[in-house]
Amino acid sequence: MSRKVVISKTAERKLEELFEYLIEKWSIKLKKDFVEKLDSSIEIIKNQPEIFPESKKGKSLRKCVITKQTTLYYRYNSKRINIVTLFDTRQNPNKLTKEI
């Protein structure tokens, strides 16, 4: 069964900021590589949402490491995958609590 992927406003904003940063500070190729990793991870989540570990940060929240700097947090049920936020692991971890 294929679940619908829903991206929260917070995750959408964080993704836009990340894309801008990658293009401005690095390159379009690096952004493209990141998008491929993100798409691949979302496909895995759609097909096997329980494959990634539960996070200690929130109830029924799971985390998927996209790169060593970026982690995607999500919740799921039988019909939907809710992408809650993307988190830059170089930040203070307490900031994550405010986003979820």
C-alpha positions as CSV (number, residue, x, y, z in Angstrom):
1,M,0.0,0.0,0.0
2,S,1.3,3.4,-0.9
3,R,0.9,6.1,1.7
4,K,0.4,9.8,0.9
5,V,3.3,12.0,1.9
6,V,2.3,15.2,3.7
7,I,4.9,17.9,4.4
8,S,4.4,20.2,7.3
9,K,4.8,24.0,6.9
10,T,7.9,23.8,9.2
11,A,9.5,21.0,7.1
12,E,8.7,22.9,3.9
13,R,10.3,26.1,5.2
14,K,13.4,24.2,6.5
15,L,13.8,22.5,3.1
16,E,13.6,25.8,1.2
17,E,16.2,27.3,3.6
18,L,18.5,24.2,3.1
19,F,18.2,24.4,-0.7
20,E,19.1,28.1,-0.7
21,Y,22.1,27.4,1.5
22,L,23.3,24.5,-0.6
23,I,23.1,26.5,-3.8
24,E,24.6,29.7,-2.3
25,K,27.4,28.1,-0.3
26,W,28.1,24.9,-2.3
27,S,26.7,24.1,-5.7
28,I,23.6,23.1,-7.7
29,K,25.1,19.6,-8.1
30,L,25.3,19.2,-4.3
31,K,21.7,20.3,-4.0
32,K,20.7,17.8,-6.7
33,D,22.6,15.0,-4.8
34,F,20.8,15.9,-1.6
35,V,17.4,15.8,-3.4
36,E,18.2,12.4,-4.7
37,K,19.0,11.1,-1.2
38,L,15.9,12.8,0.2
39,D,13.7,11.2,-2.5
40,S,15.2,7.8,-1.9
41,S,14.7,8.1,1.8
42,I,11.1,9.1,1.4
43,E,10.5,6.1,-1.0
44,I,11.8,3.8,1.7
45,I,9.6,5.5,4.3
46,K,6.5,5.2,2.1
47,N,7.1,1.4,1.7
48,Q,8.5,0.6,5.1
49,P,7.8,3.4,7.6
50,E,8.8,1.3,10.6
51,I,12.3,0.7,9.3
52,F,13.8,3.8,10.8
53,P,14.2,4.1,14.6
54,E,11.7,5.9,16.9
55,S,13.0,9.2,18.2
56,K,13.0,10.0,21.9
57,K,11.9,13.5,21.1
58,G,8.2,12.9,20.5
59,K,5.5,10.2,20.7
60,S,5.4,8.0,17.6
61,L,8.0,10.2,16.0
62,R,10.6,8.5,13.8
63,K,13.9,9.8,12.4
64,C,15.7,9.1,9.2
65,V,19.2,10.3,8.7
66,I,19.5,11.8,5.2
67,T,23.1,13.0,5.5
68,K,25.2,13.3,8.6
69,Q,24.1,17.0,8.9
70,T,20.4,16.5,8.1
71,T,17.8,14.3,9.8
72,L,14.2,14.0,8.7
73,Y,11.5,13.4,11.4
74,Y,8.2,11.9,10.6
75,R,5.0,10.2,11.8
76,Y,2.9,7.7,10.0
77,N,-0.4,5.8,9.9
78,S,-2.0,3.5,7.5
79,K,-2.8,6.2,5.0
80,R,-0.2,9.0,5.5
81,I,3.4,9.8,6.1
82,N,3.6,13.2,7.9
83,I,7.0,14.8,7.5
84,V,7.2,16.9,10.7
85,T,10.6,18.6,10.2
86,L,14.1,18.4,8.9
87,F,16.8,19.2,11.4
88,D,20.4,20.3,11.0
89,T,22.3,18.1,13.4
90,R,24.9,20.8,14.0
91,Q,22.3,22.9,15.8
92,N,21.5,22.8,19.5
93,P,19.3,19.7,19.9
94,N,16.9,21.7,22.2
95,K,15.8,23.6,19.1
96,L,14.3,20.4,17.8
97,T,11.8,20.2,20.7
98,K,10.3,23.5,19.6
99,E,9.7,22.2,16.0
100,I,7.9,19.0,16.8
